[in-house]
Amino acid sequence: MEVRAILYNIIISFLIFYFSFSIYDAITLPEDIFYTLLFMVLMSLLVLVHKNILIFLTVSRVFLTIFLTISILVGAGLYILDYTMPGLHVNNIVLSAQNLEFITIQDFTLTKVGTIILVSLTTGLVYALVNSVSRLDK
């Protein structure tokens, strides 16, 4: 990959992570700007590695494989960085009750692991959608 494509992918990854983290208020980024930038760069580099992993596994790069690979990488990265990076906290998500005509869902709380899974699936889905529209990994 050339440098221009790498920088483009990192900027797109920053925007996707910002979108995913702003949907759920469960991930608290570090107060120190150095750690926040380090976190974003590390997560973006994890996303950049997905293409090489799919090539190594000889799997075609289609929507589903990109979605699953990025979700797994982001989930593992969030899990590891939650315990190692100072200031980064993954909190529980409390989902409110929903009353539909035919079913009622009570309040429930997602644990840290559930929050990481939900955020990583959202990030993987958004990245796979952006990738399928713009073909980021040509």
N, C-alpha and C positions, 0 to 999 in steps of 0.2 A: 504494500500500500504506500502511496506517496503521502507526504506530510500534509498536503492540503486536504486529502480525503480523511486522514486521521483527525485533524483539527475539526473538520466539519462533523464527523461522527461524534466527537467529544462534546461539541456544542449542542448537537441534537440530543445526546444522552443527558446533558445537564437539564435541558428543557423538559425532557420526559420525566426525569427524576423529580424535578420541581413540581410538575403536574401531579405525579403520583403521590408525592408527600403532602401536597396541599389538599388533596381529596380527603385523606385521613389525617386527623390531628394526633396520631398515635406515635409518630416518630419525632423526637426532639433532637434537632441538630446541635452540635457543639456551639457554645457562645463564642469561642475563639475562631476568628476568621481563617487562621491557618488550618485548624482541624476540619473546619467545614469544607474548605477547598480540597484538602487531602481526601476527605471522605468522598466528595463528588468525583475527583480524579480517579480514585481507586475503583469506584463503582462503574465509571465510564470505561476504564480499562478492562474490567470484567466483561462488560457488554461487547467490547471490541474483540475479545478472545473467542466469542461464540462461533464466528466464522471458521476459525482454525480448528476448533473442536469438531464441528460438523464435517469439515474436510477430512480430519484424521479418522473419524468414525465412518467415513464413506457414506454419509447420509445426505440426501439431496436437501437443498436449502429451500424449503417451502414454508408457508405460513405456520403450519403446525409445529414443525421441528424448530423453527426460530423462536416461536412462542414458548415451547417447553424448555429449550436450552437456556434462553435468557431468564426465564422464571426460576430455574434451578440455580443458575449462577448468582442472580440477585438475592435469592433467598439465602444461599450459603454465605454470600458476602455480608448481608445484613446480620445474620446470626453471629458470624465471627467478629464483625466490627462492633456489635452491641456489647460484647464482653471485653474487647481489647481497646477500643478508642475512648479516651476520656471525654465526657460531655455528651456522647451519643446515647440516647435512651429510647428504647422501644417500649411503649406502654400498652396497656390493655385497651381494647375498644369496646365500648358499651353500645350495643345496637338496640334501638328503641322498639317498642311493641308496634306491631302492624296488625290492623284489623281489616281484613278483606271480607267480602260478603260470605264466602264459603269456608274460610280458614282464619284462625287467629294465631299470631305468632307473639309469644311473650318476650319480655326483655331478656337478653342474654349477653354475656361478656366473652369476648375473644381473648385468649391469653396471649402472651408474647409470641409464641410460636404461631398461633392463629393469625395474629397481626402481621407477622413477617410473611406468612403464606399469602395472605390477602394482598399485601402491598406488592409482593414479588409477582403475583399473577396479574395484577393491574399493570405493573411496569412492563412485563413481558407482552401483554396484550397490546398495549399502546405502541411499544417498539415494533412489534410484528406488523401492526396496522400501518405505521409510518414507513416501515421497511417495504411493505408490499406496494404501497402507493408510490414511493419515490425510488425504490431499489437502491438502498444505501450501500449494500455490499456487493456491488457488481463485480 
